[in-house]
Structure formats: structure tokens, C-alpha cells
Amino acid sequence: MMHGGYWNLSRGLGMFAEYYWLFILAKGVFWIGLIYLAYRLIKKSNKKESQALEQLKIRFVNGEITEEKYLQKRNLLNE
């Protein structure tokens, strides 16, 4: 005999049964925070790469490095 599936899940929580929604909310906030943190870390690493490429372009334009060195270093940064 089935008893409603997940509807009876809160019975096993004892005195916390009425706060079951709070546990679900906390879990959602945790996952949203984790996804946001991953997004920020990825965005930050992309910014560092673009800054390095920009500095390389400036060095090439100023004549500090040859075209061959520029292309070699640009290819390394783009890998």
C-alpha cells in the first residue's frame, strides 16, 4: 500500500517537520551560491588572460619584441 510517496518525507524529521521548507530553501541558496562562485572564478581567470594578451600587444606595438616573438607568445597564451 502506497502512502503518498514524498509527501510522507517530513514525518521522518520529527520535531523539524514544520521547518522542512527551510531545509529546502537552504539547499537552494547553497547551490545558487556555489554556481555564482564558479561563475566568478571563471570570469576572473578570463580577465587575467585578456590582461596578459593586452600587455603583449602593447610590447609589440612599442617595438620591445619582434613579430616572431609576439606570435609565439600569443599562441602560448591562446592554448
Secondary structure, 3 states (H helix, E strand, C coil): CCCCHHHHHHHHHHHHHHHHHHHHHHHHHHHHHHHHHHHHHHHHHHHHHHHHHHHHHHHHHCCCCCHHHHHHHHHHHHC
